[in-house]
Amino acid sequence: MGEQDIGDLEEIRRGIEGWLKGQLPERRGLAISHLEFPKASGESSVTLILDATFADSAQERFVFRMAPPKSQVFETHDLLMQFQMMQIMTAEGLPAPPLVGYEPDSSMLGSDFYVMGFCEGRIPPDNPPMMLAGWLKDEVGAQDRTAMWASGIETLAKIHRIDPGAHDLTRLPRARDGETLVGEELRIFDSMFKPELRQAVDSRILAGWEFLRDTSPPAGESALCWGDSRPGNLIFRDNRVAAVLDWEMASISDPRADLAWWIWIDRCNSEGLGAERLPGLPAPAEVYARWGELTGRSITGIEWFELFAVVRYAIVLELKFAAMREANPDMVVPNFTAQFIPDLIEATRNAL
């Protein structure tokens, strides 16, 4: 998403500066000298990189996040839940950014918000997709990519091994009694997939969604799920995960949904765009096997979750395309995920 229209940036700068002074009273002379939108990533919440200076000439960077005035994708933004998820990651010893604080008063800047410390490292880019261009493609070798993906899968497995009973997870969406574990996610995306959108989409996307609504995934065990589990939401340093980002889609759900999302966002943004996956990245079967080893969970029924991942991603893209067409009404953007759906429906049907 990158840069967004959030109003007077100078007014926002002054507001954040005043708030940070209250949060960090021991840091004398705090001033926000510069703020900017991140260049290559950012899909939902408004993100700003803040450069701060202090009376002792020290300099520090922070990251600010708030809800967008108009969301392209999600109907709600639970920023407190996102903040709490990072607190839980820290408590569990998983990599997370250092947190400064959460502000519930939306009258200050037009939304509640939180601020965290800047975490040094590199994020595989979304824009352009990492398989097409950028540092992951051009500046690192196959062995580095192998190590990064291994660290990413280890981190995902650690998230799925967290004991939900050890933390207050009351803000997390979850299925209702009697539903499959993904019942709440089905409801959320059914609401996002508006009637006018269904009328305009590639028929394969609609067929995939209807198939998912008419079937149920094989039973599994619930876990704390990241939701937007992909390399583009990780900060890497020295080929290891330094921080897990973006918890907008977190839930208590079936971790096979996280696993399939990790695989298929990658495949859609490479094979779906006619690009080869980069050398060093493990094959999906290797990822599935490694995750099973690390979690002790079965991937039986993963076919349903693969279809679930691709159709949900297709809906997200359609919402983005619709927002883009508001500024360019004649723009036509084929949804490159649709090509995978017929074969995934057939594979799921055969597996059920």
C-alpha positions as CSV (number, residue, x, y, z in Angstrom):
1,M,0.0,0.0,0.0
2,G,2.9,2.3,0.8
3,E,2.0,6.0,0.9
4,Q,-1.6,6.9,2.0
5,D,-3.6,10.1,2.3
6,I,-3.9,10.4,6.1
7,G,-4.2,14.2,6.3
8,D,-1.7,16.8,7.4
9,L,1.6,15.0,8.0
10,E,3.1,17.9,10.0
11,E,0.1,17.8,12.4
12,I,0.6,14.1,12.7
13,R,4.3,14.6,13.3
14,R,3.6,17.0,16.1
15,G,1.0,14.7,17.6
16,I,3.3,11.7,17.6
17,E,6.2,13.8,19.0
18,G,4.1,15.0,21.9
19,W,2.9,11.5,22.7
20,L,6.4,10.0,22.6
21,K,7.6,12.7,25.0
22,G,5.0,11.4,27.4
23,Q,6.0,7.8,26.9
24,L,9.7,8.4,27.2
25,P,10.1,11.2,29.7
26,E,13.6,10.2,30.6
27,R,14.7,10.9,27.0
28,R,15.2,14.6,27.2
29,G,14.8,16.9,24.1
30,L,13.0,14.3,22.0
31,A,12.1,15.6,18.6
32,I,10.7,13.9,15.5
33,S,13.0,15.3,12.8
34,H,11.5,13.4,9.9
35,L,8.8,10.8,9.1
36,E,8.1,8.9,5.9
37,F,6.1,6.0,4.5
38,P,8.0,2.7,4.0
39,K,8.8,2.2,0.3
40,A,8.4,-1.5,-0.5
41,S,5.9,-3.1,1.8
42,G,2.8,-2.4,3.9
43,E,-0.6,-3.8,3.0
44,S,-3.2,-2.6,5.5
45,S,-2.5,-0.4,8.4
46,V,-0.9,3.1,7.9
47,T,2.8,2.8,8.7
48,L,5.3,5.6,9.2
49,I,9.0,5.5,9.9
50,L,10.0,8.1,12.5
51,D,13.5,9.6,12.9
52,A,13.9,11.0,16.4
53,T,16.7,13.1,17.9
54,F,17.5,13.8,21.5
55,A,19.2,16.5,23.6
56,D,22.3,14.4,24.0
57,S,22.6,14.2,20.2
58,A,21.5,10.6,20.2
59,Q,19.3,9.5,17.2
60,E,16.7,6.7,17.1
61,R,14.1,5.4,14.7
62,F,10.6,4.3,15.6
63,V,7.7,2.8,13.7
64,F,4.2,4.2,14.0
65,R,1.0,2.3,13.0
66,M,-2.6,3.5,12.8
67,A,-5.8,2.5,11.0
68,P,-6.3,3.9,7.5
69,P,-9.0,6.5,7.0
70,K,-10.4,4.2,4.3
71,S,-9.4,0.6,4.2
72,Q,-8.9,-1.1,0.9
73,V,-9.2,-4.6,2.3
74,F,-10.2,-5.2,6.0
75,E,-13.5,-3.9,7.4
76,T,-12.0,-3.4,10.9
77,H,-8.6,-2.8,12.3
78,D,-8.0,-4.1,15.8
79,L,-4.7,-2.3,16.6
80,L,-4.8,-3.3,20.3
81,M,-4.9,-7.0,19.3
82,Q,-1.9,-6.5,17.0
83,F,0.0,-4.8,19.8
84,Q,-0.9,-7.6,22.2
85,M,0.2,-10.3,19.8
86,M,3.7,-8.7,19.7
87,Q,3.7,-8.6,23.5
88,I,2.9,-12.3,23.5
89,M,5.7,-13.0,21.0
90,T,8.2,-11.2,23.3
91,A,6.9,-13.1,26.3
92,E,7.3,-16.4,24.4
93,G,10.9,-15.6,23.3
94,L,9.9,-15.2,19.6
95,P,11.4,-12.4,17.5
96,A,9.4,-9.2,17.8
97,P,10.1,-5.4,17.5
98,P,10.7,-3.6,20.8
99,L,7.4,-2.0,21.8
100,V,7.0,1.6,23.0
101,G,3.2,1.8,23.7
102,Y,-0.4,1.7,22.5
103,E,-2.7,4.7,22.5
104,P,-6.5,4.0,22.7
105,D,-7.6,7.7,22.3
106,S,-8.6,8.1,18.6
107,S,-9.2,11.8,19.0
108,M,-5.5,12.5,19.1
109,L,-4.7,11.5,15.5
110,G,-8.0,10.1,14.1
111,S,-7.3,6.5,15.1
112,D,-5.9,4.6,18.0
113,F,-2.3,3.8,17.3
114,Y,0.9,2.1,18.6
115,V,4.6,2.8,18.3
116,M,7.4,0.3,18.3
117,G,11.2,0.6,18.0
118,F,12.7,0.2,14.6
119,C,14.1,-3.2,14.0
120,E,17.2,-3.4,11.9
121,G,17.2,-5.8,9.0
122,R,15.6,-6.4,5.6
123,I,12.1,-7.3,4.6
124,P,11.5,-9.3,1.3
125,P,9.6,-6.7,-0.8
126,D,5.9,-6.8,-1.8
127,N,6.3,-4.0,-4.4
128,P,7.7,-5.3,-6.7
129,P,7.1,-8.9,-5.7
130,M,10.3,-10.5,-4.3
131,M,10.5,-13.1,-7.0
132,L,10.6,-10.4,-9.7
133,A,13.0,-7.8,-8.4
134,G,14.7,-6.5,-5.3
135,W,17.4,-7.4,-2.9
136,L,16.2,-11.0,-2.3
137,K,16.5,-11.7,-6.0
138,D,19.5,-9.6,-6.9
139,E,21.8,-9.4,-3.8
140,V,21.8,-12.8,-2.0
141,G,22.6,-16.3,-3.0
142,A,20.7,-19.6,-2.9
143,Q,22.3,-20.7,0.4
144,D,21.2,-17.4,2.1
145,R,17.6,-17.9,0.8
146,T,17.6,-21.5,2.1
147,A,18.7,-20.3,5.6
148,M,16.1,-17.5,5.6
149,W,13.2,-19.8,4.7
150,A,14.3,-22.4,7.2
151,S,14.3,-19.7,9.9
152,G,10.9,-18.5,8.7
153,I,9.4,-22.0,9.0
154,E,10.9,-22.5,12.4
155,T,9.4,-19.3,13.6
156,L,6.0,-20.2,12.1
157,A,6.1,-23.6,13.9
158,K,7.0,-21.9,17.2
159,I,4.0,-19.6,16.9
160,H,1.8,-22.7,16.4
161,R,3.4,-24.4,19.5
162,I,2.3,-21.5,21.8
163,D,-0.1,-22.6,24.5
164,P,-3.2,-20.5,24.0
165,G,-4.1,-21.1,27.6
166,A,-1.0,-19.2,28.8
167,H,-2.2,-15.8,27.5
168,D,-5.2,-13.6,27.3
169,L,-6.4,-14.1,23.8
170,T,-9.9,-12.9,24.2
171,R,-9.5,-10.3,21.4
172,L,-8.6,-13.0,18.8
173,P,-11.4,-14.0,16.4
174,R,-12.3,-17.7,16.6
175,A,-15.0,-20.1,15.4
176,R,-18.3,-20.5,17.2
177,D,-19.3,-23.6,19.0
178,G,-20.2,-26.3,16.5
179,E,-18.3,-24.8,13.6
180,T,-15.1,-25.9,11.9
181,L,-12.0,-24.2,13.2
182,V,-12.0,-21.8,10.2
183,G,-15.7,-20.8,10.7
184,E,-14.9,-17.2,11.7
185,E,-12.4,-16.7,8.8
186,L,-15.1,-17.9,6.4
187,R,-17.5,-15.4,7.9
188,I,-15.0,-12.5,7.6
189,F,-14.1,-13.2,4.0
190,D,-17.8,-13.8,3.1
191,S,-18.5,-10.3,4.3
192,M,-15.5,-8.9,2.5
193,F,-16.6,-10.6,-0.7
194,K,-19.4,-8.2,-1.4
195,P,-22.2,-9.0,-3.9
196,E,-21.0,-6.4,-6.4
197,L,-17.5,-7.9,-6.2
198,R,-18.9,-11.4,-6.9
199,Q,-20.7,-10.2,-10.0
200,A,-17.4,-8.8,-11.4
201,V,-14.8,-11.4,-10.6
202,D,-13.4,-14.2,-12.6
203,S,-15.9,-17.1,-12.4
204,R,-13.2,-19.4,-11.2
205,I,-12.8,-17.4,-8.0
206,L,-16.5,-17.5,-7.3
207,A,-16.5,-21.2,-8.0
208,G,-13.7,-21.7,-5.5
209,W,-15.5,-19.7,-2.8
210,E,-18.7,-21.6,-3.3
211,F,-16.8,-24.9,-3.1
212,L,-15.2,-23.9,0.2
213,R,-18.6,-22.8,1.6
214,D,-20.1,-26.2,0.6
215,T,-17.4,-28.3,2.1
216,S,-15.6,-28.7,5.4
217,P,-11.8,-29.2,6.0
218,P,-10.7,-32.4,7.7
219,A,-10.8,-31.9,11.5
220,G,-7.7,-30.5,13.2
221,E,-6.5,-29.0,16.5
222,S,-6.7,-25.2,17.0
223,A,-3.7,-23.0,17.6
224,L,-2.8,-19.3,17.8
225,C,-2.5,-18.4,14.1
226,W,-0.5,-15.5,12.6
227,G,-2.9,-15.1,9.7
228,D,-0.7,-13.2,7.3
229,S,2.1,-15.8,7.4
230,R,4.5,-14.9,4.7
231,P,8.2,-13.8,4.3
232,G,7.1,-10.3,3.4
233,N,6.0,-9.9,7.0
234,L,9.3,-10.9,8.5
235,I,12.4,-8.8,9.1
236,F,15.6,-10.8,8.4
237,R,19.0,-10.1,9.8
238,D,22.0,-12.4,9.1
239,N,19.6,-14.9,7.4
240,R,17.6,-15.3,10.6
241,V,14.1,-13.9,11.5
242,A,14.7,-10.7,13.6
243,A,11.0,-9.8,13.9
244,V,7.5,-11.0,13.0
245,L,5.2,-8.2,11.8
246,D,1.6,-7.6,10.8
247,W,-0.9,-9.4,13.0
248,E,-4.1,-8.0,11.4
249,M,-5.3,-11.5,10.5
250,A,-4.4,-13.2,13.7
251,S,-6.9,-15.7,15.1
252,I,-7.5,-18.9,17.0
253,S,-7.9,-21.2,14.1
254,D,-6.4,-24.2,12.2
255,P,-2.6,-23.8,11.7
256,R,-2.8,-25.5,8.4
257,A,-4.4,-22.3,7.1
258,D,-1.2,-20.4,8.1
259,L,1.0,-23.1,6.5
260,A,-0.9,-23.1,3.2
261,W,-0.9,-19.2,3.1
262,W,2.9,-19.3,3.5
263,I,3.2,-21.6,0.5
264,W,0.6,-20.1,-1.8
265,I,1.3,-16.4,-1.4
266,D,4.8,-17.3,-2.6
267,R,3.5,-19.4,-5.5
268,C,0.9,-16.9,-6.7
269,N,3.4,-14.1,-6.7
270,S,5.9,-16.2,-8.7
271,E,4.4,-18.9,-10.8
272,G,1.2,-16.8,-11.0
273,L,3.1,-14.0,-12.6
274,G,5.1,-16.2,-14.9
275,A,8.3,-16.0,-12.8
276,E,10.4,-18.9,-11.5
277,R,10.8,-19.3,-7.8
278,L,14.3,-18.1,-6.7
279,P,17.1,-20.7,-6.3
280,G,17.5,-21.9,-2.7
281,L,13.8,-21.7,-1.8
282,P,12.5,-25.1,-0.6
283,A,9.8,-27.0,-2.5
284,P,6.3,-27.0,-0.8
285,A,6.7,-30.6,0.1
286,E,9.9,-29.8,2.0
287,V,8.2,-27.0,3.9
288,Y,5.2,-29.2,4.8
289,A,7.5,-32.0,6.0
290,R,9.6,-29.6,8.1
291,W,6.6,-28.0,9.7
292,G,5.2,-31.4,10.6
293,E,8.5,-32.3,12.2
294,L,8.6,-29.1,14.3
295,T,5.0,-29.1,15.4
296,G,4.1,-32.8,15.6
297,R,1.0,-32.0,13.6
298,S,-0.4,-33.7,10.5
299,I,-0.8,-32.0,7.2
300,T,-3.6,-34.4,6.2
301,G,-6.3,-32.3,4.4
302,I,-3.8,-29.6,3.4
303,E,-5.5,-29.5,-0.1
304,W,-8.6,-27.8,1.3
305,F,-6.4,-25.2,3.0
306,E,-4.4,-24.6,-0.1
307,L,-7.6,-23.8,-2.0
308,F,-8.7,-21.6,1.0
309,A,-5.5,-19.7,0.8
310,V,-5.6,-19.0,-2.9
311,V,-9.3,-18.0,-2.9
312,R,-8.9,-15.7,0.1
313,Y,-5.8,-14.1,-1.6
314,A,-7.9,-13.7,-4.8
315,I,-10.6,-11.8,-2.8
316,V,-7.9,-9.5,-1.2
317,L,-6.6,-8.7,-4.6
318,E,-10.0,-8.0,-6.0
319,L,-10.6,-5.5,-3.2
320,K,-7.3,-3.8,-4.0
321,F,-8.1,-3.8,-7.8
322,A,-11.5,-2.2,-7.0
323,A,-9.8,0.6,-5.0
324,M,-7.3,1.1,-7.9
325,R,-10.2,1.4,-10.4
326,E,-11.7,4.2,-8.4
327,A,-8.8,6.4,-9.6
328,N,-8.5,4.6,-13.0
329,P,-12.0,3.5,-14.0
330,D,-10.8,1.9,-17.3
331,M,-8.1,-0.1,-15.7
332,V,-8.4,-3.9,-16.2
333,V,-6.2,-6.1,-14.0
334,P,-6.6,-9.9,-14.5
335,N,-6.6,-11.7,-11.2
336,F,-3.5,-14.0,-11.6
337,T,-4.6,-16.3,-8.7
338,A,-7.6,-17.6,-10.6
339,Q,-5.5,-19.9,-12.8
340,F,-4.7,-22.2,-9.9
341,I,-8.3,-22.6,-8.6
342,P,-9.7,-25.3,-10.9
343,D,-6.9,-27.7,-10.2
344,L,-7.0,-27.0,-6.5
345,I,-10.8,-27.7,-6.4
346,E,-10.2,-31.0,-8.1
347,A,-7.3,-31.9,-5.7
348,T,-9.5,-31.0,-2.8
349,R,-12.4,-33.0,-4.1
350,N,-10.2,-36.0,-4.5
351,A,-8.8,-35.7,-1.0
352,L,-12.1,-35.3,0.9
